[in-house]
Every structure is written in structure tokens, then in C-alpha cells.
Amino acid sequence: MNQHRVQDMMQLMASRIDAIADHISDQEVSAFISELLNAKRIYVMGAGRSGLVAKAFAMRLMHLGMTSYVVGETITPALQKGDLIVVLSGSGKTKTIIEIVQTAKEIGGRICLITSNPDSSIGKIAVSTVMIENYRDNIPDESREYDTRQMLGEHRSFAPLGTLFETAAMTFCDAVISRLMEITQTDESELKGRHANIE
């Protein structure tokens, strides 16, 4: 089995994320940012690795001065009508997530979904959906795509078990925070002031 440099694998992932970014809708992003800015309280959730991305996003929203919570944490308060719940789910089909989202909808929560499957049951009840591709996309550099196939084999994924969605979602969420900083004219020093100081 061939051995490959970690740095090369990073560059291949970066090229895929670059292609994914080119296909994200400006309208979807604008609608999502509008929901975030208009929300009094933001709840964020996801399962597995998507849940870790969700936690990181919730933390950055808090640093930005927004009221944010992670669904499932012991100190998370009850959802109320009008609260926003941001769901990260590549498939949009995770049963435990669907059940929570349906309950949130019944309470009167507004659902935002970051996904690769906007036609999922969650997507159908979301007020805002941002689609992040989770499959082989058009790569601007065809020679790099050829190198990928040569290195890894035609049918072998270099980013196993949804890694590319989660990595792209993490990058997207960080970029959203950067955009929110611009809109709210928040300085990085303000974020540092809200960073944990008793760890």
C-alpha cells in the first residue's frame, strides 16, 4: 500500500473545500445570517462529529456576544417560541436529531439546517437551509484531481465517513462568524474578553 504525505492530503482536502465554497448559495447564506442576527437565543446541535462542529460554532457565537446553547448539555435552558435552533447534519436523516427538531418545531422554534441533503425531513421544516456538498464535486485543478485518483484509487475516499462535510461545515461556520464580526462591527479584542478564563 502506498504511503502519502499528510501535507498532501491536507492540500487535497483544501482543494475540495474550495470547490464546495464555490457552490454555496449567496441567498442561503444571507438568509441564515439574517436568522442568526434576529434571534434572541440560538441553540446549536448535531450528532457525532457534526455535534463537535456544532459545539465549536456555539462557542464562537457566545464569543461574539450572542446568547447560544448546545442542545443536550445539562445547563441548556428550555427552548421557547421564537428561539432559533441550528442543526448540522450531513444526511439530514439522523433519527435522534429529527425527533428533537420536530419537538422544537412544535414548541415554536425556528429551524436552520446546514446539510448536504436539503430535501430531507429536517430540510422540509427548516426556515433556512444552507447546502454544503458532500460528494465529489468539480475540481478547478484537473491535474490535482488526476493526482488524487492516482494516489488513492478511483473508488477510495481520502476523507472517510463524512469527514469532508464536517470539515467544510467547520470552515463555513468560522467564515459566518467572521462575517458576523463585520456586520456587528465587533473587534477581536471583544471576543477575547468573553473567552474562558478559568480553564
N, C-alpha and C positions, 0 to 999 in steps of 0.2 A: 504493500500500500504506500502511495506517495505521501511525503511529508511536505507541508506548506507553511510558509512564514505567517505568523499571527498578524503581522502588519499588513500583509497582502489580503488576508481575509477581512480585516477592518476596512481596507480600501474598497473591496468588493461590496461589502455591506453599505458603505457610504455612497457608492455609485447607485445602488438600488434605492436608497432613501432619497437621493437627489431626483431620481426618476419619479418616485412616488410623490414628492413635493410638487413636481410639475403638474400632476393630475388632480391635486386637491382643489376643490371649487372655492373661488373667492366668495361667492354668495353664501355657501355653507359656513365658511369661517366667520364672515360678518355676522350671520345670524347667531352663531354660537357665542361670539364675543358680546353681542348685544344682550343675550340671555344672562351671561355672567355679570355684566355691568348693572343689570336691572334687578338682580337677585339680592334679597336681604340675607339669605342664608344658602350656602351651597354644600350639598352632600355629594361625596365622590365615592364610587365603588367599582370593583372589578373582581374577577376570580383568578386565583393563581398568580402568574407573573403579571397579568394585566392589573391585578389588585395592587401589586407593588408600584406600578406606574401611577395608579390612582392615588396612592398614599403620597407619592412624591409631588404630584400635582396639587393635592390638598395642602401640603406643607407650603408650597410656593404661593398659593392663594392667600394663606394666612400671613406669610411674609409681606405680601402686597397690601395687607390691611383688611382683607375681606374675611367674612365670617364663614369658615369652612370646616367640615367634619368628614370623617371617614365612616361609612356605613359599616356597622358591626363592631366598632370599638365600644368599650364599656362606658365611656363618658359621652358618647354621642347622644344628643337630646332627641326627643320625638320630632318627627317630621310634621310640619304644619302646612295647611293650604297655602299655595303660592311659593313654597320653598323649591329650590332647583336641585335636581339630582343628576349628576353627570356620570354616565355609565361608560366604562371602557370594556368593550367585548368584541374581539375579532369576528367571531361567528355570529354573535347576537342571539345564540341559541342555548346558552348555559341555563339549565333549568332553575337552579337556585337564584340566579340573577333575575330571570324572567318573573319568578314569583314575587320577589322583593319589589321589582319595578311596577308590577301590576297593583300591588298593595299601595305603593306610593302614588300611583295614578288615581286610585280610588279615594285617597286622602285629599287629593287636590294638588299634588306635586307636579312640577313641570319637568319633563324628561328630556335630557340631551344625551345623544349617543355618539360615541366615537367608535367606528366599526369598519369592517371590511364587507359587511353584509347589511346594507341599508333596508333591504326588503324583509328582514327578519321580523319576528313578532314584536320585538322591542322597537325596531325602526318604525313600525306602523303606528305606535302610540307616542313616539317622540315628537316634541315641538321643534327640535333641531337635531339634525344628523350630519356628522362630518364623516365622509367615506375616505378611509385610508386603504389603498390597495394592499392585498396580502398574497399576491401571486406574481409570477414572472411578468414584468412589465417591459415596455420598450426602453432599452438602454441606449443613451445617446452615443456612447462609445462602443461600436460593434466589435472592435478588436478586443476590448476588455471582456465583452460577453463571450467571445470565442475562447479567450483565455480561461474564463470561468468553467466553460464546458470541458476544456482540455484538462484542467486541474482536478475537477470534481466528478466528471462523468455526466452524461446527458441527463440522467434521472435522479442524481443525488443532490439533495438540498444542502447548501452551505450554511443555512440558518435554520436549524431544526425546530420542530414543534412550535411554530408561530413566532419564533424569535424576531423575524423581520417586522411583523405587525407591532410587537411590543416596543422594539427599538425605534421604529418610525413614530409610534404614538408618543413615546417619551420625548422625542425630538420636537414633535408637533406641540405638545403641552408646554415645553420650555419656551418655544417660539411664541405661543399665545401669551405667556407671562411677559415676555419682552414687549409684545405689542400692547398689553395692558399697562405696562410701565410707561410707555409713550403716551397713551391716551389719558391716563390719570396723572401724568407728569410726576411720577414717583421716582425719586432718586435712589440709587442703590444703597446709600447710607441708611435710608429709612427701612429697607429690607433687613439690613444688618442689625438694626435696632430691635427688630422683632424676632431675631434668631435666638434659638435656645441658648441660655447662658448658664445652665446648671447641669449640663451633661458631664 
